């Protein structure tokens, strides 16, 4: 599995923590920055991740900002992206199993690194269940056209 990851300045510390986790898990990833703590605009960092996921270069993406809200809104503007803003383990599992989310958004100012690691581990470990959920995901996809 290959992961694209990015943040804005408000998610820099948590992004570094999750990168360490991806390395510990032996997962391939590309870090889209930012490279400093200077203020940046989150859409500029969400779009390269989402475009990489849509193109198939990456299997999934992880986006982090202060709340996760801005990143998730920007990500969901990209056709083919199903980004879920998640701040608990149950939702991390549900969004993969039921919604086939391909991008995870989190907020550094909302959750700590320990919970974020649990969320990422859970989200990465889940597969889409299909079945009745396929029909629902197809209806979401149809809204993009």
N, CA, C and O of each residue as an XYZ file, in Angstrom:
580
protein
N       0.845     -1.177      0.000
C       0.000      0.000      0.000
C       0.889      1.240      0.000
O       1.852      1.328      0.762
N       0.555      2.190     -0.861
C       1.317      3.428     -0.948
C       0.408      4.595     -0.519
O      -0.713      4.736     -1.007
N       0.912      5.417      0.395
C       0.141      6.475      1.014
C       0.703      7.838      0.618
O       1.918      8.035      0.609
N      -0.181      8.772      0.292
C       0.180     10.178      0.119
C      -0.243     10.903      1.389
O      -1.344     10.680      1.891
N       0.616     11.766      1.913
C       0.302     12.465      3.163
C       0.708     13.921      3.062
O       1.723     14.262      2.454
N      -0.104     14.773      3.671
C       0.186     16.196      3.680
C      -0.548     16.848      4.839
O      -1.430     16.255      5.460
N      -0.156     18.089      5.112
C      -0.822     18.881      6.141
C      -0.694     20.352      5.766
O      -0.057     20.709      4.775
N      -1.308     21.182      6.575
C      -0.969     22.593      6.527
C      -0.130     22.863      7.777
O       0.248     21.927      8.482
N       0.159     24.122      8.054
C       0.980     24.458      9.212
C       0.346     23.991     10.525
O       1.058     23.657     11.471
N      -0.989     23.968     10.586
C      -1.686     23.548     11.800
C      -1.653     22.056     12.052
O      -2.040     21.602     13.128
N      -1.196     21.287     11.075
C      -1.130     19.836     11.222
C       0.278     19.275     11.105
O       0.463     18.059     11.057
N       1.261     20.148     11.059
C       2.644     19.722     10.833
C       3.147     18.696     11.844
O       3.737     17.686     11.461
N       2.919     18.946     13.125
C       3.442     18.040     14.148
C       2.801     16.662     14.060
O       3.488     15.646     14.163
N       1.489     16.626     13.872
C       0.796     15.343     13.778
C       1.186     14.615     12.499
O       1.300     13.390     12.496
N       1.394     15.357     11.406
C       1.842     14.723     10.151
C       3.171     14.012     10.373
O       3.355     12.886      9.909
N       4.084     14.645     11.065
C       5.385     14.026     11.341
C       5.227     12.757     12.188
O       5.936     11.772     11.981
N       4.309     12.791     13.125
C       4.018     11.613     13.962
C       3.470     10.467     13.107
O       3.870      9.315     13.275
N       2.560     10.786     12.199
C       1.960      9.749     11.354
C       2.973      9.232     10.340
O       2.941      8.049     10.002
N       3.861     10.070      9.852
C       4.927      9.605      8.963
C       5.800      8.589      9.690
O       6.179      7.565      9.122
N       6.112      8.877     10.942
C       6.888      7.922     11.745
C       6.135      6.599     11.862
O       6.742      5.532     11.767
N       4.829      6.657     12.065
C       4.019      5.449     12.147
C       4.050      4.682     10.829
O       4.196      3.459     10.834
N       3.917      5.374      9.705
C       3.958      4.702      8.400
C       5.295      4.002      8.202
O       5.348      2.899      7.657
N       6.370      4.638      8.643
C       7.695      4.011      8.555
C       7.770      2.768      9.436
O       8.305      1.740      9.021
N       7.236      2.862     10.650
C       7.214      1.712     11.561
C       6.416      0.552     10.974
O       6.753     -0.613     11.186
N       5.361      0.879     10.239
C       4.527     -0.148      9.613
C       5.132     -0.675      8.313
O       4.618     -1.627      7.726
N       6.214     -0.059      7.868
C       6.873     -0.482      6.636
C       6.088     -0.118      5.387
O       6.228     -0.767      4.351
N       5.258      0.922      5.482
C       4.446      1.327      4.341
C       5.175      2.371      3.504
O       5.899      3.217      4.028
N       4.973      2.293      2.224
C       5.518      3.269      1.297
C       4.653      4.531      1.356
O       3.427      4.442      1.416
N       5.290      5.700      1.338
C       4.536      6.947      1.397
C       5.304      8.046      0.691
O       6.511      7.952      0.469
N       4.569      9.090      0.346
C       5.192     10.320     -0.130
C       4.636     11.467      0.695
O       3.424     11.602      0.866
N       5.540     12.285      1.201
C       5.193     13.426      2.034
C       5.125     14.671      1.154
O       6.124     15.062      0.551
N       3.956     15.290      1.081
C       3.750     16.477      0.266
C       3.901     17.771      1.075
O       3.531     18.847      0.606
N       4.444     17.658      2.290
C       4.764     18.846      3.066
C       3.596     19.380      3.865
O       2.547     18.754      4.016
N       3.848     20.588      4.372
C       4.860     21.584      4.067
C       6.179     21.319      4.786
O       6.268     20.462      5.665
N       7.189     22.069      4.392
C       8.531     21.853      4.937
C       8.870     22.790      6.083
O       9.956     22.692      6.655
N       7.957     23.702      6.432
C       8.198     24.609      7.562
C       6.882     24.822      8.302
O       5.831     24.329      7.892
N       6.966     25.564      9.395
C       5.781     25.877     10.177
C       5.136     27.199      9.759
O       4.209     27.672     10.417
N       5.617     27.788      8.679
C       5.029     29.024      8.171
C       3.595     28.768      7.719
O       3.268     27.671      7.265
N       2.755     29.769      7.842
C       1.355     29.656      7.444
C       1.230     29.345      5.951
O       1.862     29.991      5.114
N       0.414     28.358      5.639
C       0.151     27.962      4.249
C      -1.354     27.776      4.072
O      -2.104     27.735      5.047
N      -1.778     27.665      2.836
C      -3.190     27.471      2.524
C      -3.467     25.980      2.310
O      -2.888     25.363      1.416
N      -4.347     25.406      3.126
C      -4.591     23.960      3.095
C      -5.011     23.417      1.742
O      -4.622     22.292      1.428
N      -5.781     24.127      0.903
C      -6.109     23.533     -0.399
C      -4.864     23.218     -1.242
O      -4.844     22.249     -2.002
N      -3.835     24.048     -1.095
C      -2.601     23.824     -1.855
C      -1.921     22.517     -1.477
O      -1.149     21.971     -2.265
N      -2.197     22.015     -0.292
C      -1.587     20.773      0.173
C      -2.535     19.586      0.083
O      -2.087     18.440      0.055
N      -3.832     19.842      0.038
C      -4.817     18.760     -0.123
C      -4.853     18.258     -1.559
O      -4.958     17.053     -1.789
N      -4.769     19.159     -2.520
C      -4.977     18.792     -3.922
C      -3.914     17.829     -4.459
O      -4.287     16.870     -5.135
N      -2.624     18.018     -4.204
C      -1.656     17.032     -4.721
C      -1.889     15.618     -4.178
O      -1.690     14.635     -4.892
N      -2.308     15.522     -2.925
C      -2.601     14.209     -2.334
C      -3.800     13.581     -3.031
O      -3.755     12.414     -3.421
N      -4.862     14.346     -3.187
C      -6.078     13.790     -3.781
C      -5.877     13.443     -5.256
O      -6.375     12.422     -5.731
N      -5.157     14.285     -5.966
C      -4.887     13.977     -7.373
C      -4.052     12.706     -7.498
O      -4.250     11.927     -8.430
N      -3.124     12.489     -6.571
C      -2.334     11.268     -6.584
C      -3.153     10.030     -6.299
O      -2.892      8.967     -6.862
N      -4.147     10.157     -5.424
C      -5.033      9.031     -5.123
C      -5.936      8.743     -6.326
O      -6.091      7.588     -6.722
N      -6.524      9.778     -6.901
C      -7.420      9.593     -8.044
C      -6.677      8.983     -9.232
O      -7.233      8.151     -9.949
N      -5.433      9.389     -9.443
C      -4.662      8.875    -10.583
C      -4.224      7.428    -10.394
O      -3.837      6.762    -11.354
N      -4.284      6.940     -9.152
C      -3.847      5.578     -8.867
C      -2.390      5.485     -8.461
O      -1.894      4.395     -8.175
N      -1.697      6.616     -8.430
C      -0.301      6.617     -7.983
C      -0.204      6.206     -6.518
O       0.764      5.573     -6.097
N      -1.239      6.583     -5.743
C      -1.308      6.236     -4.326
C      -2.597      5.491     -4.059
O      -3.618      5.750     -4.696
N      -2.548      4.557     -3.110
C      -3.736      3.792     -2.746
C      -4.677      4.603     -1.860
O      -5.898      4.526     -1.998
N      -4.095      5.381     -0.951
C      -4.887      6.192     -0.030
C      -4.106      7.452      0.333
O      -2.896      7.543      0.123
N      -4.836      8.419      0.885
C      -4.214      9.661      1.308
C      -4.590     10.016      2.730
O      -5.648      9.627      3.224
N      -3.708     10.763      3.383
C      -3.953     11.259      4.736
C      -3.679     12.756      4.736
O      -2.622     13.207      4.296
N      -4.649     13.522      5.237
C      -4.549     14.977      5.290
C      -4.777     15.454      6.716
O      -5.668     14.959      7.408
N      -3.975     16.411      7.152
C      -4.077     16.898      8.525
C      -3.991     18.425      8.524
O      -3.101     19.010      7.906
N      -4.923     19.052      9.220
C      -4.830     20.489      9.475
C      -5.222     20.703     10.936
O      -5.281     19.741     11.702
N      -5.485     21.923     11.325
C      -5.814     22.187     12.724
C      -7.037     21.415     13.193
O      -7.022     20.795     14.256
N      -8.102     21.458     12.388
C      -9.336     20.751     12.747
C      -9.621     19.557     11.847
O     -10.393     18.672     12.215
N      -9.014     19.527     10.686
C      -9.322     18.517      9.679
C     -10.453     18.951      8.759
O     -10.671     18.343      7.710
N     -11.164     19.983      9.139
C     -12.337     20.409      8.374
C     -11.947     20.983      7.020
O     -12.470     20.554      5.992
N     -11.039     21.944      7.008
C     -10.641     22.567      5.749
C     -10.077     21.564      4.765
O     -10.423     21.580      3.584
N      -9.209     20.691      5.251
C      -8.619     19.667      4.381
C      -9.694     18.757      3.809
O      -9.661     18.432      2.622
N     -10.649     18.342      4.639
C     -11.676     17.419      4.143
C     -12.585     18.097      3.128
O     -12.988     17.469      2.149
N     -12.914     19.358      3.342
C     -13.748     20.074      2.376
C     -13.022     20.200      1.047
O     -13.596     19.925     -0.007
N     -11.756     20.617      1.095
C     -10.973     20.758     -0.143
C     -10.843     19.417     -0.856
O     -11.023     19.339     -2.071
N     -10.534     18.370     -0.113
C     -10.339     17.052     -0.713
C     -11.598     16.556     -1.415
O     -11.524     15.980     -2.501
N     -12.734     16.778     -0.802
C     -13.985     16.274     -1.364
C     -14.469     17.042     -2.583
O     -15.484     16.677     -3.176
N     -13.774     18.085     -2.962
C     -14.079     18.799     -4.207
C     -13.476     18.083     -5.418
O     -13.828     18.381     -6.559
N     -12.570     17.143     -5.164
C     -11.890     16.426     -6.241
C     -12.699     15.183     -6.603
O     -12.987     14.343     -5.750
N     -13.058     15.083     -7.871
C     -13.849     13.949     -8.356
C     -13.105     12.638     -8.065
O     -11.923     12.489     -8.374
N     -13.832     11.706     -7.465
C     -13.259     10.398     -7.150
C     -12.755     10.274     -5.727
O     -12.355      9.190     -5.303
N     -12.770     11.365     -4.989
C     -12.299     11.329     -3.605
C     -13.476     11.182     -2.656
O     -14.504     11.844     -2.797
N     -13.298     10.301     -1.689
C     -14.232     10.142     -0.582
C     -13.402     10.325      0.688
O     -12.887      9.368      1.265
N     -13.292     11.578      1.097
C     -12.485     11.930      2.264
C     -13.372     11.975      3.494
O     -14.425     12.612      3.493
N     -12.938     11.297      4.533
C     -13.681     11.280      5.791
C     -12.879     11.988      6.875
O     -11.708     11.682      7.101
N     -13.523     12.931      7.535
C     -12.942     13.593      8.700
C     -13.224     12.705      9.904
O     -14.381     12.467     10.250
N     -12.173     12.221     10.535
C     -12.316     11.211     11.590
C     -11.553     11.620     12.842
O     -10.388     12.013     12.776
N     -12.227     11.522     13.980
C     -11.586     11.809     15.259
C     -11.846     10.718     16.294
O     -11.668     10.937     17.492
N     -12.271      9.531     15.823
C     -12.450      8.395     16.724
C     -12.245      7.099     15.942
O     -12.390      7.069     14.720
N     -11.910      6.046     16.651
C     -11.567      4.765     16.038
C     -12.777      4.106     15.374
O     -12.646      3.520     14.299
N     -13.944      4.195     15.995
C     -15.143      3.588     15.404
C     -15.410      4.161     14.016
O     -15.667      3.412     13.074
N     -15.350      5.481     13.888
C     -15.598      6.118     12.593
C     -14.534      5.766     11.573
O     -14.830      5.650     10.384
N     -13.288      5.594     12.026
C     -12.216      5.197     11.114
C     -12.524      3.846     10.474
O     -12.323      3.652      9.275
N     -13.011      2.925     11.286
C     -13.371      1.605     10.761
C     -14.599      1.702      9.856
O     -14.614      1.132      8.765
N     -15.611      2.413     10.300
C     -16.867      2.499      9.546
C     -16.673      3.164      8.190
O     -17.266      2.732      7.201
N     -15.860      4.198      8.132
C     -15.710      4.900      6.869
C     -14.971      4.082      5.819
O     -15.174      4.289      4.622
N     -14.138      3.181      6.236
C     -13.494      2.282      5.269
C     -14.457      1.155      4.892
O     -14.639      0.857      3.711
N     -15.064      0.540      5.887
C     -15.923     -0.617      5.641
C     -17.201     -0.254      4.890
O     -17.646     -1.012      4.028
N     -17.790      0.881      5.203
C     -19.099      1.235      4.650
C     -19.037      2.281      3.544
O     -19.852      2.251      2.621
N     -18.082      3.207      3.622
C     -18.037      4.317      2.668
C     -16.890      4.218      1.678
O     -16.796      5.033      0.760
N     -16.012      3.226      1.848
C     -14.846      3.054      0.973
C     -14.048      4.353      0.857
O     -13.610      4.721     -0.233
N     -13.862      5.044      1.983
C     -13.100      6.295      1.955
C     -11.687      6.016      1.472
O     -11.081      5.006      1.830
N     -11.174      6.920      0.660
C      -9.816      6.764      0.152
C      -8.874      7.846      0.662
O      -7.674      7.811      0.387
N      -9.413      8.801      1.402
C      -8.603      9.822      2.060
C      -9.134     10.006      3.474
O     -10.343     10.060      3.702
N      -8.203     10.101      4.417
C      -8.505     10.316      5.828
C      -8.068     11.721      6.200
O      -6.944     12.119      5.891
N      -8.937     12.482      6.859
C      -8.585     13.800      7.380
C      -8.688     13.780      8.900
O      -9.597     13.174      9.469
N      -7.740     14.453      9.546
C      -7.734     14.556     11.004
C      -7.317     15.968     11.404
O      -6.708     16.694     10.618
N      -7.651     16.342     12.628
C      -7.290     17.650     13.151
C      -6.309     17.558     14.300
O      -6.605     16.951     15.329
N      -5.144     18.157     14.128
C      -4.112     18.131     15.174
C      -4.573     18.834     16.449
O      -4.183     18.441     17.549
N      -5.389     19.858     16.310
C      -5.854     20.608     17.480
C      -7.050     19.943     18.145
O      -7.547     20.425     19.163
N      -7.510     18.841     17.573
C      -8.691     18.142     18.082
C      -8.299     16.853     18.800
O      -8.871     16.523     19.839
N      -7.335     16.129     18.255
C      -6.926     14.845     18.847
C      -5.417     14.830     19.072
O      -4.673     15.581     18.441
N      -4.989     13.979     19.965
C      -3.572     13.822     20.251
C      -2.940     12.746     19.387
O      -3.630     12.034     18.657
N      -1.630     12.635     19.476
C      -0.919     11.684     18.624
C      -1.254     10.219     18.892
O      -1.268      9.415     17.960
N      -1.522      9.860     20.135
C      -1.852      8.464     20.435
C      -3.144      8.029     19.766
O      -3.198      6.969     19.142
N      -4.177      8.837     19.894
C      -5.451      8.527     19.249
C      -5.309      8.579     17.736
O      -5.868      7.737     17.033
N      -4.570      9.557     17.228
C      -4.365      9.658     15.778
C      -3.711      8.390     15.239
O      -4.090      7.908     14.172
N      -2.751      7.855     15.949
C      -2.091      6.615     15.520
C      -3.087      5.453     15.496
O      -3.068      4.642     14.570
N      -3.948      5.367     16.500
C      -4.967      4.313     16.519
C      -5.919      4.458     15.341
O      -6.282      3.471     14.702
N      -6.316      5.681     15.060
C      -7.211      5.944     13.936
C      -6.564      5.520     12.627
O      -7.190      4.840     11.814
N      -5.324      5.915     12.423
C      -4.621      5.576     11.183
C      -4.454      4.064     11.060
O      -4.698      3.505      9.990
N      -4.048      3.401     12.124
C      -3.865      1.941     12.084
C      -5.173      1.244     11.737
O      -5.191      0.316     10.928
N      -6.262      1.687     12.345
C      -7.575      1.091     12.081
C      -7.999      1.350     10.652
O      -8.438      0.433      9.958
N      -7.874      2.593     10.203
C      -8.301      2.978      8.852
C      -7.513      2.226      7.783
O      -8.083      1.793      6.782
N      -6.217      2.071      7.989
C      -5.389      1.371      7.011
C      -5.670     -0.128      6.971
O      -5.486     -0.768      5.936
N      -6.116     -0.689      8.093
C      -6.313     -2.143      8.188
C      -7.640     -2.624      7.607
O      -7.821     -3.822      7.391
N      -8.565     -1.707      7.355
C      -9.904     -2.101      6.938
C     -10.040     -2.164      5.420
O      -9.406     -1.412      4.681
N     -10.885     -3.082      4.989
C     -11.263     -3.183      3.581
C     -12.723     -2.768      3.449
O     -13.491     -2.839      4.408
N     -13.089     -2.341      2.269
C     -14.469     -2.024      1.955
C     -15.282     -3.310      1.967
O     -14.876     -4.299      1.356
N     -16.421     -3.314      2.650
C     -17.249     -4.513      2.767
C     -18.059     -4.805      1.518
O     -18.456     -5.949      1.295
N     -18.311     -3.796      0.702
C     -19.133     -4.022     -0.488
C     -20.568     -4.291     -0.106
O     -21.103     -3.663      0.808
N     -21.203     -5.238     -0.815
C     -22.593     -5.580     -0.521
C     -23.507     -4.379     -0.633
O     -23.428     -3.617     -1.596
N     -24.375     -4.209      0.351
C     -25.349     -3.115      0.319
C     -24.676     -1.748      0.307
O     -25.275     -0.765     -0.128
N     -23.437     -1.682      0.781
C     -22.715     -0.418      0.818
C     -22.270      0.018     -0.580
O     -22.098      1.211     -0.829
N     -22.088     -0.920     -1.473
C     -21.679     -0.594     -2.851
C     -22.711      0.304     -3.511
O     -22.358      1.290     -4.157
N     -23.972     -0.030     -3.353
C     -25.050      0.767     -3.949
C     -24.978      2.215     -3.455
O     -25.179      3.149     -4.232
N     -24.701      2.394     -2.206
C     -24.655      3.733     -1.614
C     -23.445      4.522     -2.113
O     -23.553      5.708     -2.427
N     -22.310      3.862     -2.182
C     -21.109      4.527     -2.696
C     -21.303      4.893     -4.164
O     -20.860      5.955     -4.601
N     -21.958      4.028     -4.923
C     -22.240      4.333     -6.330
C     -23.145      5.552     -6.451
O     -22.985      6.342     -7.382
N     -24.084      5.722     -5.537
C     -24.947      6.900     -5.562
C     -24.154      8.173     -5.256
O     -24.422      9.225     -5.836
N     -23.200      8.080     -4.365
C     -22.332      9.222     -4.081
C     -21.500      9.564     -5.321
O     -21.374     10.731     -5.689
N     -20.942      8.547     -5.949
C     -20.141      8.749     -7.150
C     -20.965      9.386     -8.267
O     -20.461     10.229     -9.008
N     -22.213      8.989     -8.387
C     -23.094      9.545     -9.422
C     -23.319     11.046     -9.229
O     -23.579     11.759    -10.198
N     -23.222     11.525     -8.010
C     -23.391     12.951     -7.745
C     -22.269     13.791     -8.340
O     -22.434     14.992     -8.552
N     -21.135     13.164     -8.608
C     -19.973     13.869     -9.159
C     -20.137     14.185    -10.647
O     -19.438     15.049    -11.175
N     -21.030     13.509    -11.309
C     -21.152     13.675    -12.766
C     -22.073     14.777    -13.180
O     -22.256     15.012    -14.374
